[in-house]
Amino acid sequence: MKKLSKKLVIMSIVASLGAAVSNTVVVSAHAETSASSKTVKVPAMRSKVYEQLARAQAIADEGKPQEAIEALDNVNRKRNSMNSYEIAMMHNFYAFVYYNMEDMAKAIENFEAVVAEEAIPESLRQSTLYSLAQLQMAQEDYQGTIDKLNAWLAAGGDAENPNAQVLMAQAYYQLKQYDNALKPLEKAIKLVADSGETPKENWFVLQRAIYYSLKKPEHVADVTETLVRLFNKPEYWLQLAGMYGELGLEKKQLAMMEVAYQQGFVDKRADVLTLAQLYVYHQVPVKGAILLDKAMDEGIVEQDVKNLKFLAQAYTLAKEDEKAVPVLAKAAELSADGNLDAQLGQTYLNMEKWQLAIESTQKALEKGELDDIGKAQLVLGMAYFNLKQYDKSLKALELASEHNSSKVMANQWKKYVSKEKQNAEALASISA
């Protein structure tokens, strides 16, 4: 059961009890029902009945609910001699006690008995119907909540009450009647905003959920912008950034994430990775690399193969090969296949560290499961060439030429290396 705010219900119940107590010795009154527009004569509560009900309430206030029920049962045995107003108030007291005992079913049953009586003050009818709507919401009886709120309105309930409008919206939302939920919620928000006050945060959260269910992402973003502006919570900044991404507004997404990061809101693994990826996507890889490196040092992001590979990629794109190498080397050590070793070999080749390029590429070939063996052999051939180890270079290039991905370049290099080998041999011959 969803527990209703006890304070709200008790305030509603006590209000009706207070009205009853203050009017127990007055003469009969008249009340006009807005539903039927007919005048109903309300009988007076006799002092004897009032005293018995007041005694039951006093016992309940002392924290003795079961004794209070027994006192009310004594009153109930004489119901044949009681008028409708007295019976209604007796059930009102029953409901109050059962509610405090958290017996919601009996509390609702007794509230229903209150409004079943015709000759009761409309103020009592209204407060009871509203309490019933709240209790039925707590019991997840959403259609019952809507029905009672409509009955409350028909009995003269305040249609400008924002809390009642929100309660109606919540019930419709739970029934997945999202369009019906939106109208009373927006009315509540407008009523409060027009009064110069700030609507409640959870009202905007509900509004956003409704728009999300209606598949209206632009409206979801608009409401989230309002949440950011009014309440400035970390989750709203990050959720808004996510909505911008969903809408294809990547620049706004990056800007929102950057501001959130500056405020210290980007402190979780997933959010750090998202921001780092956005930096790389928007061609500022150095920021992504710095962010990710720092997050790894702080233990926010784990140093696994995937994350290290991404960090190395960011450093490489930022032309920071010296920083990329140790990261890539660490990732390669953790990897079961040779692809990262091959990538490290390529990086060493770019840095003109020929021997290291050879060692990493050979390690890659030993590990196996390479995505592109031809490219690895090509790297070997080029590295051996730069060390003037022509025979080893030609052997590697021959192997590279057997793969479609590297065939054309390998054949070009083979011709070039062969000529350089001949020139070297000729020079050596002349020297001899």
C-alpha positions in Angstrom: 0.0 0.0 0.0 1.2 3.5 -0.8 1.2 5.3 2.5 -0.6 8.6 2.3 0.6 11.7 4.1 -0.8 11.1 7.5 -0.7 14.8 8.4 -2.8 15.8 5.5 -5.6 13.3 6.2 -5.6 13.9 9.9 -5.9 17.6 9.3 -8.9 17.0 7.1 -10.5 14.7 9.5 -9.9 16.9 12.5 -11.3 19.9 10.7 -14.6 18.1 10.3 -14.5 16.9 13.9 -13.8 20.4 15.1 -16.7 21.7 13.2 -19.0 19.0 14.6 -17.9 19.7 18.2 -18.4 23.4 17.9 -21.9 23.0 16.5 -23.2 20.2 18.8 -25.5 22.4 20.9 -26.9 24.7 18.2 -30.4 24.4 16.8 -31.0 22.8 13.4 -29.4 24.3 10.4 -29.9 24.2 6.6 -27.5 23.2 3.9 -27.9 23.4 0.1 -26.3 20.7 -2.0 -24.8 22.0 -5.3 -25.5 18.6 -6.9 -29.3 18.7 -6.5 -29.8 22.4 -5.6 -32.3 21.3 -2.9 -32.3 22.4 0.7 -31.6 19.7 3.3 -32.5 20.2 6.9 -29.6 19.3 9.2 -30.8 18.1 12.6 -28.9 19.2 15.7 -26.6 16.9 17.6 -27.9 16.3 21.1 -25.7 16.9 24.1 -25.9 13.3 25.2 -24.6 11.9 21.9 -21.9 14.6 21.7 -20.6 13.7 25.2 -20.3 10.0 24.2 -18.5 10.8 21.0 -16.2 13.3 22.8 -15.4 10.6 25.4 -14.4 8.3 22.5 -12.2 10.9 21.0 -10.5 11.6 24.4 -9.7 7.9 24.7 -8.3 7.9 21.2 -6.2 10.9 22.0 -4.7 9.1 25.0 -3.4 6.4 22.6 -6.0 3.8 23.4 -7.6 3.1 20.0 -9.2 -0.2 20.8 -10.9 1.3 23.9 -12.1 4.2 21.7 -13.6 1.7 19.3 -15.4 0.0 22.2 -16.8 3.4 23.3 -18.0 4.1 19.8 -19.6 0.6 19.6 -21.6 1.5 22.7 -22.9 4.6 20.9 -23.6 2.5 17.8 -25.8 0.2 19.7 -28.3 3.1 20.1 -28.2 4.2 16.5 -31.9 3.6 16.1 -32.5 6.5 18.3 -30.0 8.8 16.6 -30.5 11.2 13.8 -28.6 11.3 10.5 -26.1 13.9 11.6 -25.3 12.0 14.8 -24.8 8.8 12.9 -22.6 10.6 10.4 -20.4 12.0 13.1 -20.2 8.7 14.8 -18.8 7.1 11.6 -16.5 10.1 11.3 -15.0 9.3 14.7 -14.8 5.6 13.7 -12.9 6.6 10.6 -10.5 8.8 12.6 -9.7 6.0 15.0 -9.3 3.3 12.3 -7.1 5.6 10.3 -4.8 6.1 13.3 -4.8 2.3 13.6 -3.8 2.1 9.9 -6.8 0.1 9.1 -7.5 1.9 5.9 -10.3 -0.4 4.7 -12.4 0.3 7.8 -11.5 4.0 7.7 -12.8 4.2 4.1 -15.9 2.1 5.0 -16.8 4.6 7.7 -16.1 7.6 5.6 -18.4 6.2 3.0 -21.1 5.8 5.7 -20.7 9.5 6.6 -21.5 10.7 3.0 -24.2 8.1 2.7 -26.2 10.2 5.2 -28.4 12.8 3.5 -28.9 15.4 6.3 -25.4 16.5 7.1 -23.6 19.9 6.7 -22.1 20.3 3.3 -18.8 21.3 4.9 -18.7 17.8 6.4 -19.7 16.2 3.1 -17.0 18.0 1.3 -14.2 17.3 3.8 -15.2 13.6 4.0 -15.3 13.2 0.2 -11.8 14.8 0.0 -10.5 12.6 2.7 -11.9 9.6 0.9 -10.2 10.7 -2.3 -6.9 10.9 -0.5 -7.3 7.5 1.2 -8.3 5.8 -2.0 -5.2 7.2 -3.7 -3.1 5.7 -0.9 -4.9 2.4 -1.4 -4.1 2.6 -5.2 -7.8 2.8 -6.0 -7.2 5.4 -8.7 -10.6 5.4 -10.3 -12.1 5.7 -6.8 -10.0 8.7 -6.2 -11.2 10.4 -9.4 -14.8 9.5 -8.6 -14.6 11.0 -5.1 -12.9 14.1 -6.3 -15.7 14.6 -8.9 -18.2 14.1 -6.1 -16.4 16.6 -4.0 -16.5 19.1 -6.8 -20.2 18.5 -7.3 -20.7 19.0 -3.6 -19.2 22.5 -3.8 -15.5 21.6 -3.5 -13.1 24.3 -4.5 -12.2 23.8 -8.1 -9.3 26.3 -7.7 -7.6 24.1 -5.1 -4.3 23.2 -6.7 -3.7 20.3 -4.4 -7.0 18.7 -5.4 -6.1 19.2 -9.1 -2.8 17.5 -8.6 -4.4 14.6 -6.8 -6.7 14.2 -9.8 -3.7 14.3 -12.1 -1.9 11.7 -10.1 -4.8 9.3 -10.3 -5.2 9.8 -14.0 -1.5 9.3 -14.5 -1.6 6.0 -12.6 -4.4 4.9 -14.9 -2.2 5.8 -17.8 -4.8 8.4 -19.0 -2.0 10.9 -19.7 -4.0 13.5 -21.5 -6.6 13.5 -18.7 -3.8 13.9 -16.2 -2.2 16.8 -17.9 -5.1 19.3 -17.8 -5.6 19.4 -14.0 -1.9 19.4 -13.4 -1.2 22.3 -15.6 -4.2 24.1 -14.0 -2.6 23.6 -10.6 0.8 24.9 -11.7 -0.8 27.9 -13.3 -2.9 28.7 -10.2 0.1 28.7 -7.9 2.4 30.5 -10.4 -0.3 33.2 -11.0 -0.4 33.8 -7.2 3.3 34.7 -7.2 4.4 31.5 -5.5 6.6 28.6 -6.8 4.7 25.4 -7.7 5.9 22.3 -5.9 8.9 20.5 -7.4 7.1 17.1 -7.6 4.4 18.7 -9.7 6.9 19.5 -12.4 8.4 16.0 -12.0 4.9 14.5 -12.6 4.4 16.9 -15.6 7.6 15.7 -17.1 6.7 12.1 -16.6 3.4 12.7 -18.4 5.0 14.3 -21.3 7.5 11.5 -21.5 4.7 8.9 -21.5 3.0 11.0 -24.3 6.3 10.7 -26.2 6.8 14.5 -26.4 10.5 14.9 -25.8 10.5 18.6 -26.6 8.0 19.2 -23.8 10.1 16.9 -21.5 13.1 19.2 -22.2 11.1 22.3 -21.5 9.9 21.1 -18.1 13.4 19.9 -17.2 14.7 23.4 -18.1 12.1 24.7 -15.6 13.4 22.2 -12.9 17.0 23.3 -13.5 16.0 27.0 -13.3 13.9 26.7 -10.1 15.6 23.9 -8.2 19.1 23.6 -9.5 19.6 20.0 -8.6 22.5 17.9 -10.2 20.1 15.3 -11.6 18.1 17.9 -13.5 21.2 19.3 -15.2 22.3 15.8 -16.3 18.7 14.8 -17.3 18.4 17.9 -19.4 21.7 17.2 -21.1 20.4 13.7 -21.9 17.2 15.2 -23.3 19.3 17.5 -25.5 21.2 14.5 -26.8 17.9 12.6 -27.5 16.7 15.6 -29.5 19.9 15.7 -31.5 21.1 19.0 -29.9 24.6 17.7 -29.2 26.1 21.2 -28.8 23.6 22.1 -26.2 24.1 18.7 -24.6 27.9 19.4 -24.3 27.3 22.9 -23.0 24.9 21.7 -20.3 27.3 18.9 -19.3 30.2 21.3 -19.1 28.3 23.7 -16.8 27.2 20.8 -14.7 30.8 19.6 -14.4 32.0 23.0 -13.4 29.4 22.9 -10.6 30.7 19.6 -9.4 27.6 17.7 -10.6 29.4 15.3 -12.9 30.8 12.8 -10.4 29.5 9.5 -11.4 31.1 7.0 -13.8 28.4 7.1 -16.5 28.2 10.9 -16.5 32.0 11.2 -16.7 32.2 8.8 -19.7 29.3 10.6 -21.4 31.1 14.0 -21.1 34.4 12.6 -22.2 32.7 11.0 -25.3 31.0 14.4 -26.1 34.4 16.1 -26.0 35.8 13.6 -28.4 32.7 13.8 -30.7 33.0 17.6 -30.8 36.7 17.5 -31.6 38.1 18.6 -28.3 39.7 15.3 -27.4 42.3 16.8 -25.1 39.5 17.8 -22.7 38.0 14.4 -22.8 41.4 12.8 -22.1 42.1 15.1 -19.2 38.7 14.5 -17.7 38.9 10.7 -18.1 42.5 10.5 -16.8 41.5 12.5 -13.7 38.5 10.3 -13.1 40.6 7.2 -13.3 43.1 8.6 -10.8 40.2 9.4 -8.4 38.7 5.9 -8.9 35.5 7.1 -10.4 36.1 5.3 -13.7 37.7 1.9 -13.6 40.9 1.2 -15.5 39.7 -1.6 -17.6 40.6 -2.4 -21.3 37.6 -0.5 -22.7 38.2 2.7 -20.8 41.9 2.7 -21.2 41.5 2.2 -24.9 39.2 5.1 -25.1 41.6 7.3 -23.1 44.5 6.3 -25.4 42.3 7.2 -28.4 41.5 10.6 -27.0 45.2 11.3 -26.4 46.1 10.1 -29.9 43.4 12.3 -31.4 44.7 15.2 -29.4 48.2 14.6 -30.9 49.5 13.6 -27.5 51.2 10.3 -28.4 53.6 10.4 -25.5 50.6 10.4 -23.1 48.7 7.8 -25.2 51.5 5.2 -25.2 51.6 4.3 -21.5 47.8 4.1 -21.4 47.7 2.0 -24.5 50.5 -0.2 -23.2 48.5 -0.8 -19.9 45.4 -1.6 -21.9 47.3 -4.0 -24.1 48.6 -5.9 -21.0 45.1 -6.4 -19.8 43.8 -7.5 -23.2 43.6 -11.2 -24.2 44.0 -10.6 -27.9 46.7 -8.8 -29.8 44.7 -5.9 -31.3 45.8 -3.3 -28.7 49.4 -4.4 -29.0 49.1 -3.9 -32.7 47.7 -0.4 -32.2 50.6 0.3 -29.8 53.0 -0.9 -32.5 51.4 1.6 -35.0 51.7 4.4 -32.4 55.4 3.6 -31.9 55.8 3.6 -35.7 54.2 7.1 -35.9 56.7 8.2 -33.2 59.6 6.7 -35.2 60.4 4.4 -32.3 61.2 1.5 -34.7 62.4 -1.2 -32.3 59.5 -0.6 -29.9 57.1 -0.8 -32.9 58.6 -4.2 -33.9 58.4 -5.5 -30.3 54.8 -4.5 -29.8 53.7 -5.8 -33.2 55.4 -9.1 -32.7 53.7 -9.5 -29.4 50.4 -8.7 -31.1 51.0 -11.5 -33.7 51.9 -13.9 -30.9 48.7 -13.2 -29.0 46.7 -13.6 -32.2 43.0 -13.0 -32.8 44.0 -9.8 -34.8 41.3 -7.9 -36.7 43.9 -7.0 -39.3 46.9 -9.3 -39.6 48.0 -7.6 -42.9 48.2 -4.2 -41.3 50.4 -5.6 -38.5 52.8 -7.2 -41.0 52.9 -3.9 -42.9 53.9 -2.1 -39.7 56.6 -4.7 -39.2 57.9 -4.2 -42.7 58.1 -0.4 -42.4 59.8 -0.6 -39.0 62.4 -3.1 -40.2 63.0 -1.0 -43.3 63.8 2.1 -41.1 66.3 -0.1 -39.2 67.8 -1.1 -42.6 66.9 -4.7 -41.9 65.8 -5.2 -45.6 65.4 -8.9 -45.6 63.1 -8.9 -42.6 61.2 -6.0 -44.0 60.6 -7.7 -47.3 59.5 -10.9 -45.6 56.9 -9.0 -43.5 55.8 -7.0 -46.5 55.3 -10.3 -48.5 53.0 -11.6 -45.8 51.2 -8.2 -45.7 50.6 -8.5 -49.5 48.6 -11.6 -48.9 45.8 -9.6 -47.2 43.3 -7.4 -49.1 43.4 -4.7 -46.5 47.2 -4.1 -47.0 47.9 -5.6 -50.4 48.2 -2.4 -52.4 50.4 -0.6 -49.9 52.5 -3.7 -49.2 53.4 -4.2 -52.9 54.3 -0.5 -53.2 56.6 -0.8 -50.2 58.1 -4.0 -51.5 59.3 -2.3 -54.7 60.7 0.6 -52.7 62.4 -1.6 -50.1 63.9 -3.8 -52.9 65.4 -0.8 -54.6 66.8 0.5 -51.3 68.2 -2.9 -50.6 69.9 -3.0 -54.0 71.3 0.5 -53.5 72.6 -0.4 -50.1 74.2 -3.6 -51.5 75.8 -1.6 -54.4 77.2 1.0 -52.0 78.5 -1.8 -49.8 80.2 -3.4 -52.9 81.8 -0.2 -53.9 83.0 0.4 -50.4 84.6 -3.1 -50.3 
